[in-house]
Amino acid sequence: MGETEDKKVIIGQAARYGSFFLLSEQKIADRARQLKKDFPNAEFLYSIRTDPAPGIVRCILHQGFGAAASSLNEVMLAHNLGVHPRRILYSAPGKSRRDIEEALDISTVVADSEQEIELIGQIAEARNTAAVIGLRINPDFTFTSGTGVPSKLGIDAALAMDKLPEWKSKHNIRLAGIQVSVREQMPDTEMLAKYYERVFTLAESFEEKAGDALDFLDPGCVIGVSCGTSDRPPDTAEAGLCEKEFADRFAEKSPGTRILLETGSHILENCGRFVTKVMDRKESMGKTFIILHNAPGGVLGSGHGAVDACTSASEEEKEKVTLTGRLCAASDTVAEDIELPKLKRGDLVVISNAGNFTAPVLPVPSLPQKMPAQFLLQCDGTISDAD
């Protein structure tokens, strides 16, 4: 779809909605193909928390991805869309008994603490069956050093290694795999290589302790490098080569272990736009404020995309403005002192590269305001409701 057709679609949707996200099915499919090419020996999990809109989730899962769920609702969404339990990883701190009971049969529950393991053991005992689970590990290393740091996420590696035999015998659990989570998106390939080496060494240690090969190893959200521009997707080729080197070495000892990679926001980065109407403009002590119908707060300060005017604003007459939403909160500022065509009430502002700051990370609206709608621009040029 060309620029003229894009503009028609945007203006058409803006006639009915004050603000909305428009994501491209074609771009999502292209991103998925690139990931599979760059990481040929890995399986991918879509991090549903990035954007849980059913239409978006369905689009990504249809690319052959599994699901990384951080709530029972996300587990249920993936299950209802037909994802096999082995390909749904349910990992979150503070799970309730109900969360675990309902998720055990339809996902791989990843225990986040000793208390969760005890709770899983009680449920397994009541069902008179063994529980096949994963462990979320807080490792004794980071991206930058060989020393670990305190974390609310996961069980310290030394504790998990020491307790694993007891957990297996006392709570009747079988270790399916481990998930290691330090941070998302590592831009330095040299550091990434050291991280992968440490993760695979850690996995080997857990296999020896468990006495069985792991079904899966999830090193966390370390797929690619965010480029922060609207005209070029992030590069994952170097990260893929780095992962492959260590995964191939690990596969010699554990050929049956699946390497699971969580997409984080990467799968949607560069795949959408946020469109919102200008509701007002005002001058204050020499500064011009443009009040938007809705505002994904702080996104430009985080390096996400460019801002364009889509309707009647004149390209010849420019001005320096601060873009904000309608909330009485500092977090409702999009960008300060940026140059744009002169805008008036009713004009449209389009923020590119909006795929990785969709509705879940908008500032919480006050009661009179609605969250922006979400739409999927399908490969055939039609629009579908993603919500």
C-alpha positions as CSV (number, residue, x, y, z in Angstrom):
1,M,0.0,0.0,0.0
2,G,1.4,3.3,-1.1
3,E,1.6,6.7,0.8
4,T,-1.6,8.0,-0.9
5,E,-3.6,4.9,0.0
6,D,-2.2,5.0,3.5
7,K,-3.4,8.6,3.9
8,K,-6.9,7.7,2.7
9,V,-7.1,4.8,5.2
10,I,-6.0,7.1,8.1
11,I,-8.4,9.9,7.2
12,G,-11.2,7.4,6.8
13,Q,-10.7,6.0,10.3
14,A,-10.2,9.5,11.8
15,A,-13.7,10.4,10.6
16,R,-15.0,8.0,13.3
17,Y,-12.3,8.0,15.9
18,G,-10.5,10.7,17.8
19,S,-7.4,8.5,18.1
20,F,-6.4,5.0,17.1
21,F,-3.6,2.6,16.5
22,L,-3.2,1.2,13.0
23,L,-0.9,-1.8,12.7
24,S,0.2,-3.5,9.5
25,E,-0.4,-7.2,9.0
26,Q,2.2,-7.2,6.2
27,K,4.9,-5.6,8.3
28,I,4.2,-8.0,11.2
29,A,4.4,-11.0,8.8
30,D,7.7,-9.6,7.3
31,R,9.1,-9.2,10.8
32,A,8.2,-12.8,11.7
33,R,9.9,-14.1,8.6
34,Q,13.0,-12.1,9.3
35,L,13.2,-13.5,12.9
36,K,12.8,-17.1,11.7
37,K,15.6,-16.5,9.1
38,D,18.0,-14.9,11.6
39,F,17.2,-17.4,14.4
40,P,16.6,-20.7,12.5
41,N,17.1,-23.0,15.5
42,A,14.7,-21.2,17.9
43,E,11.0,-21.1,18.6
44,F,9.4,-17.7,19.2
45,L,7.0,-16.7,21.9
46,Y,4.9,-13.6,21.5
47,S,5.0,-11.5,24.7
48,I,1.3,-10.9,24.9
49,R,1.7,-8.1,27.4
50,T,3.1,-6.0,24.6
51,D,-0.3,-5.8,23.0
52,P,-3.1,-8.2,24.1
53,A,-5.6,-7.1,21.5
54,P,-7.1,-10.4,20.2
55,G,-6.7,-9.4,16.6
56,I,-3.0,-8.6,17.0
57,V,-2.4,-11.7,19.1
58,R,-4.1,-13.9,16.5
59,C,-2.1,-12.2,13.6
60,I,1.2,-13.0,15.4
61,L,0.3,-16.5,16.5
62,H,-0.7,-17.3,12.9
63,Q,3.0,-16.7,12.0
64,G,3.7,-19.9,14.0
65,F,4.7,-18.3,17.2
66,G,3.9,-19.5,20.7
67,A,2.9,-17.3,23.6
68,A,4.7,-15.8,26.6
69,A,1.9,-15.0,29.1
70,S,2.3,-12.9,32.2
71,S,-1.3,-13.4,33.5
72,L,-4.0,-16.0,33.5
73,N,-6.1,-13.9,31.1
74,E,-3.2,-14.1,28.6
75,V,-2.9,-17.8,29.1
76,M,-6.6,-18.2,28.4
77,L,-6.4,-16.0,25.3
78,A,-3.6,-18.1,23.8
79,H,-5.3,-21.3,24.7
80,N,-8.6,-20.2,23.1
81,L,-6.6,-19.3,20.0
82,G,-5.5,-22.9,19.8
83,V,-1.9,-22.7,21.1
84,H,-0.6,-26.0,22.5
85,P,0.2,-26.0,26.3
86,R,3.9,-26.7,25.6
87,R,4.0,-23.5,23.6
88,I,2.4,-21.3,26.2
89,L,4.9,-20.2,28.9
90,Y,3.1,-18.7,31.9
91,S,5.6,-16.7,33.9
92,A,4.8,-14.0,36.4
93,P,5.5,-13.3,40.1
94,G,2.7,-13.6,42.7
95,K,0.5,-16.2,41.0
96,S,-2.6,-17.1,43.0
97,R,-3.8,-20.7,43.7
98,R,-6.6,-20.1,41.2
99,D,-4.1,-18.9,38.6
100,I,-2.0,-22.0,38.9
101,E,-5.0,-24.4,39.1
102,E,-6.5,-23.1,35.9
103,A,-3.2,-22.7,34.0
104,L,-1.5,-26.1,34.8
105,D,-3.3,-28.1,32.2
106,I,-3.3,-25.6,29.4
107,S,0.1,-24.1,29.7
108,T,3.6,-24.6,31.0
109,V,3.6,-22.8,34.4
110,V,6.9,-21.3,35.3
111,A,7.4,-21.1,39.1
112,D,8.7,-17.8,40.3
113,S,9.4,-18.6,44.0
114,E,9.7,-21.4,46.6
115,Q,6.1,-20.6,47.8
116,E,4.8,-21.1,44.3
117,I,6.5,-24.5,44.1
118,E,4.9,-25.5,47.3
119,L,1.5,-24.4,46.0
120,I,2.0,-26.3,42.8
121,G,3.0,-29.4,44.8
122,Q,-0.2,-29.1,46.9
123,I,-2.3,-28.9,43.7
124,A,-0.5,-31.8,42.1
125,E,-0.9,-33.9,45.3
126,A,-4.7,-33.1,45.3
127,R,-4.9,-34.2,41.7
128,N,-2.7,-37.3,42.4
129,T,-0.4,-36.4,39.5
130,A,3.0,-35.0,38.8
131,A,3.4,-31.4,37.8
132,V,5.5,-30.6,34.8
133,I,6.8,-27.0,35.3
134,G,9.5,-24.5,34.5
135,L,11.6,-22.5,36.8
136,R,12.3,-18.8,36.5
137,I,15.9,-18.3,37.5
138,N,17.5,-15.1,38.8
139,P,21.1,-15.9,37.6
140,D,24.4,-15.2,39.4
141,F,25.4,-13.0,36.4
142,T,24.2,-10.1,34.4
143,F,24.9,-8.8,30.9
144,T,27.8,-6.8,32.1
145,S,29.3,-9.0,34.9
146,G,29.7,-12.4,36.4
147,T,27.9,-11.4,39.6
148,G,24.1,-11.4,40.0
149,V,21.8,-8.8,41.5
150,P,18.7,-8.9,43.7
151,S,15.5,-9.2,41.7
152,K,11.8,-9.6,42.4
153,L,11.7,-12.0,39.4
154,G,12.7,-15.6,39.7
155,I,14.5,-17.8,42.2
156,D,18.2,-17.2,42.9
157,A,20.2,-19.8,40.8
158,A,22.1,-21.1,43.8
159,L,19.0,-21.7,45.8
160,A,17.2,-23.4,42.9
161,M,20.1,-25.7,42.3
162,D,20.4,-26.6,45.9
163,K,16.6,-27.2,46.4
164,L,15.8,-29.0,43.1
165,P,16.2,-32.6,44.3
166,E,14.0,-31.8,47.4
167,W,11.3,-30.2,45.2
168,K,11.3,-33.2,42.8
169,S,10.8,-35.7,45.6
170,K,8.7,-33.7,48.1
171,H,6.4,-31.9,45.7
172,N,6.3,-34.4,42.8
173,I,7.4,-32.0,40.1
174,R,9.3,-32.6,36.9
175,L,11.5,-29.8,35.6
176,A,10.6,-29.0,32.0
177,G,12.9,-26.1,31.5
178,I,14.3,-22.9,32.8
179,Q,13.7,-19.3,32.0
180,V,16.4,-16.7,32.6
181,S,15.4,-13.0,32.6
182,V,17.9,-10.2,33.1
183,R,16.7,-7.4,30.7
184,E,15.3,-6.8,27.3
185,Q,17.1,-5.9,24.0
186,M,20.9,-6.1,24.4
187,P,22.5,-3.8,21.7
188,D,26.1,-4.9,22.3
189,T,26.9,-8.2,20.5
190,E,30.0,-8.9,22.5
191,M,28.0,-8.6,25.8
192,L,25.2,-10.7,24.3
193,A,27.7,-13.5,23.4
194,K,29.0,-13.6,27.0
195,Y,25.4,-13.7,28.2
196,Y,24.4,-16.6,26.0
197,E,27.5,-18.5,27.0
198,R,26.6,-18.1,30.7
199,V,22.9,-19.0,30.1
200,F,23.8,-22.3,28.3
201,T,26.4,-23.2,31.0
202,L,23.7,-22.6,33.6
203,A,21.2,-24.8,31.6
204,E,23.8,-27.6,31.5
205,S,24.2,-27.4,35.3
206,F,20.4,-27.7,35.8
207,E,20.2,-30.7,33.5
208,E,22.9,-32.4,35.5
209,K,21.1,-31.6,38.8
210,A,17.7,-32.6,37.5
211,G,19.0,-35.8,35.9
212,D,17.0,-35.2,32.8
213,A,17.4,-33.2,29.6
214,L,15.4,-29.9,29.6
215,D,12.5,-29.7,27.3
216,F,13.1,-25.9,26.9
217,L,15.5,-23.1,27.6
218,D,14.3,-19.5,27.5
219,P,17.1,-17.0,27.8
220,G,14.7,-14.1,27.9
221,C,14.0,-11.1,25.7
222,V,17.3,-10.7,24.0
223,I,16.3,-10.8,20.3
224,G,17.5,-7.6,18.7
225,V,18.6,-4.0,18.7
226,S,16.0,-1.2,18.7
227,C,16.7,1.3,16.0
228,G,14.1,3.9,16.9
229,T,13.4,5.1,13.4
230,S,10.3,4.8,11.2
231,D,11.8,3.8,7.9
232,R,14.1,0.8,8.9
233,P,13.3,-2.3,10.9
234,P,15.6,-3.3,13.7
235,D,18.6,-5.5,12.8
236,T,18.6,-9.0,14.2
237,A,21.2,-10.7,12.0
238,E,24.1,-10.3,14.3
239,A,22.1,-11.3,17.4
240,G,21.0,-14.4,15.5
241,L,24.5,-15.4,14.6
242,C,25.5,-15.0,18.2
243,E,22.6,-17.1,19.5
244,K,23.3,-19.8,16.9
245,E,26.9,-20.2,17.9
246,F,26.1,-21.2,21.4
247,A,22.8,-23.0,20.7
248,D,24.6,-25.3,18.2
249,R,27.2,-26.1,20.9
250,F,24.5,-26.7,23.5
251,A,22.6,-28.9,21.0
252,E,25.5,-31.4,20.8
253,K,24.9,-32.3,24.5
254,S,21.1,-31.7,24.6
255,P,19.7,-32.2,21.1
256,G,16.1,-32.3,22.3
257,T,16.0,-29.0,24.1
258,R,13.9,-26.3,22.5
259,I,15.4,-22.8,22.5
260,L,12.5,-20.4,23.2
261,L,13.0,-16.7,22.4
262,E,10.5,-14.1,23.7
263,T,9.8,-11.3,21.2
264,G,9.2,-8.6,23.8
265,S,8.0,-5.5,21.8
266,H,10.3,-6.3,18.9
267,I,7.7,-8.1,16.8
268,L,5.6,-4.9,16.7
269,E,8.4,-2.3,16.5
270,N,8.1,-0.3,13.3
271,C,4.8,-2.1,12.4
272,G,2.3,0.6,13.2
273,R,1.2,4.2,13.6
274,F,-0.7,6.1,16.2
275,V,-3.1,8.7,14.9
276,T,-4.8,11.4,17.0
277,K,-6.7,14.6,16.5
278,V,-5.7,18.1,17.5
279,M,-8.3,19.2,20.1
280,D,-6.9,22.6,20.9
281,R,-3.9,24.9,20.7
282,K,-2.8,27.6,23.1
283,E,0.0,30.0,23.8
284,S,1.5,30.3,27.2
285,M,4.4,32.7,28.0
286,G,5.7,32.4,24.5
287,K,5.3,28.6,24.2
288,T,2.8,26.9,21.9
289,F,1.0,23.8,23.2
290,I,-0.9,21.4,21.0
291,I,-3.6,19.5,22.9
292,L,-4.2,16.0,21.4
293,H,-7.2,13.8,21.8
294,N,-5.0,11.1,23.3
295,A,-1.3,10.9,23.9
296,P,1.1,8.0,24.2
297,G,3.2,9.7,26.9
298,G,6.9,10.2,26.5
299,V,7.3,8.0,23.4
300,L,9.3,10.5,21.4
301,G,11.6,11.0,24.3
302,S,12.2,7.3,24.2
303,G,13.3,7.5,20.5
304,H,10.1,6.1,19.0
305,G,9.3,7.3,15.5
306,A,8.6,10.6,13.9
307,V,5.6,12.9,14.0
308,D,3.8,14.0,10.9
309,A,0.7,16.1,10.1
310,C,-1.7,14.3,7.9
311,T,-4.5,16.7,7.0
312,S,-4.8,20.4,6.2
313,A,-1.6,21.7,8.0
314,S,0.6,23.6,5.6
315,E,4.1,22.3,5.1
316,E,5.3,25.8,4.3
317,E,4.4,27.3,7.6
318,K,6.3,25.7,10.5
319,E,6.3,26.2,14.2
320,K,7.9,24.9,17.3
321,V,5.3,23.2,19.6
322,T,4.9,20.9,22.6
323,L,2.5,18.0,22.1
324,T,0.4,16.9,25.1
325,G,-2.8,14.9,25.8
326,R,-5.8,16.0,27.9
327,L,-4.8,14.6,31.2
328,C,-3.7,16.7,34.1
329,A,-0.4,14.8,34.4
330,A,3.2,15.4,33.3
331,S,3.2,11.9,31.8
332,D,0.7,13.0,29.2
333,T,3.4,14.9,27.3
334,V,4.4,13.4,23.9
335,A,7.2,15.7,22.9
336,E,8.5,19.1,23.7
337,D,9.7,21.9,21.4
338,I,9.5,20.0,18.1
339,E,9.0,21.6,14.7
340,L,5.8,20.8,12.9
341,P,3.6,22.3,10.2
342,K,1.2,24.8,11.8
343,L,-1.7,22.8,13.3
344,K,-5.2,23.8,14.0
345,R,-8.2,22.1,15.7
346,G,-9.3,19.0,13.8
347,D,-5.9,18.3,12.1
348,L,-4.4,14.9,12.5
349,V,-1.0,14.0,14.1
350,V,0.5,10.7,13.0
351,I,3.3,9.1,15.1
352,S,5.2,6.4,13.2
353,N,6.9,3.3,14.6
354,A,4.0,3.0,17.1
355,G,3.9,-0.8,17.2
356,N,5.9,-1.0,20.4
357,F,4.0,1.5,22.5
358,T,0.4,0.5,21.9
359,A,-2.5,0.8,24.2
360,P,-1.1,-1.1,27.3
361,V,1.5,1.6,28.0
362,L,-0.7,4.7,27.5
363,P,-1.2,6.8,30.6
364,V,-4.3,5.6,32.5
365,P,-7.1,7.8,31.3
366,S,-9.6,9.7,33.5
367,L,-13.1,8.2,33.5
368,P,-14.6,10.4,30.7
369,Q,-11.9,9.4,28.2
370,K,-11.8,6.2,26.2
371,M,-8.7,4.3,25.3
372,P,-7.8,4.5,21.6
373,A,-9.2,2.0,19.2
374,Q,-6.8,-0.5,17.6
375,F,-7.1,-1.7,14.0
376,L,-5.2,-4.1,11.8
377,L,-4.4,-3.1,8.2
378,Q,-4.6,-6.5,6.5
379,C,-2.5,-7.6,3.6
380,D,-5.5,-7.2,1.2
381,G,-5.9,-3.5,2.2
382,T,-9.0,-4.0,4.3
383,I,-9.3,-2.9,7.9
384,S,-10.2,-5.1,10.8
385,D,-11.0,-4.3,14.4
386,A,-8.0,-5.6,16.6
387,D,-9.7,-5.2,19.9
